[in-house]
Amino acid sequence: MSYEHPSQRVGVFVDVQNVYHSAKNLYRARVNFKELLRNIVGRRSLIRAFAYVAKSDTALGEESFFEALRKSGFDLRVKDLQVYPDGTKKGDWDVGLAVDAIRYSPMLDVVILVTGDGDFIPLVEYLKVGMGRDVEVAGFGHTSSGKLKEIATKFTEIERIPKALLKIKDRGQGTGDKRQETRNRNNYGSK
């Protein structure tokens, strides 16, 4: 368990696609990234917050989603979504996120990864043992890697953070939000 104090320097690295899909599939909800960031950082000093996203050429509403992330306090790392001949899409930022976390770790006391992806286990181990950093993870309890939760200095369940999830309205109720429907069709609406 880490000891949190205001003088700690914190860096946040968000695997947006992982968190977006987990919120949508588990809770039929969107993540309130501003509230999430506020809660996981707390009273500590935020040095940088990065959100890793992939953009597609056809996604409607994608730019407004990216702008909302910027307004929530994130620096965006954006790359093009890869589409393979068989129709498979890939927007994986694992290596880029890991490189940034290592690059920024010398100026941080705490690295916070927002993901449930077990592929980040070697990164957590390296940052803790090799760099001497506390590594906190925020993810969804049901879909986060058990080993990732175990080795993190602290694990925060996003679903337990008040106001971190915003319910998606059902389209069949006649109160469907057209902007939300557009966001659901963008890159982060398909996997």
Rosetta blueprint (number, residue, H / E / L):
1 M L
2 S L
3 Y L
4 E L
5 H L
6 P L
7 S L
8 Q L
9 R E
10 V E
11 G E
12 V E
13 F E
14 V E
15 D E
16 V H
17 Q H
18 N H
19 V H
20 Y H
21 H H
22 S H
23 A H
24 K H
25 N H
26 L H
27 Y H
28 R L
29 A E
30 R E
31 V E
32 N L
33 F H
34 K H
35 E H
36 L H
37 L H
38 R H
39 N H
40 I H
41 V H
42 G L
43 R L
44 R L
45 S E
46 L E
47 I E
48 R E
49 A E
50 F E
51 A E
52 Y E
53 V E
54 A E
55 K E
56 S L
57 D L
58 T L
59 A L
60 L L
61 G L
62 E H
63 E H
64 S H
65 F H
66 F H
67 E H
68 A H
69 L H
70 R H
71 K H
72 S L
73 G L
74 F L
75 D E
76 L E
77 R E
78 V E
79 K E
80 D E
81 L L
82 Q E
83 V E
84 Y L
85 P L
86 D L
87 G L
88 T L
89 K E
90 K E
91 G L
92 D L
93 W L
94 D H
95 V H
96 G H
97 L H
98 A H
99 V H
100 D H
101 A H
102 I H
103 R H
104 Y H
105 S H
106 P H
107 M H
108 L L
109 D L
110 V E
111 V E
112 I E
113 L E
114 V E
115 T L
116 G L
117 D L
118 G H
119 D H
120 F H
121 I H
122 P H
123 L H
124 V H
125 E H
126 Y H
127 L H
128 K H
129 V H
130 G H
131 M L
132 G L
133 R L
134 D E
135 V E
136 E E
137 V E
138 A E
139 G E
140 F L
141 G L
142 H L
143 T L
144 S L
145 S L
146 G H
147 K H
148 L H
149 K H
150 E H
151 I H
152 A L
153 T L
154 K E
155 F E
156 T E
157 E E
158 I H
159 E H
160 R H
161 I L
162 P L
163 K L
164 A L
165 L E
166 L E
167 K E
168 I L
169 K L
170 D L
171 R H
172 G H
173 Q H
174 G L
175 T L
176 G L
177 D L
178 K H
179 R H
180 Q H
181 E H
182 T H
183 R H
184 N H
185 R H
186 N L
187 N H
188 Y H
189 G H
190 S L
191 K L
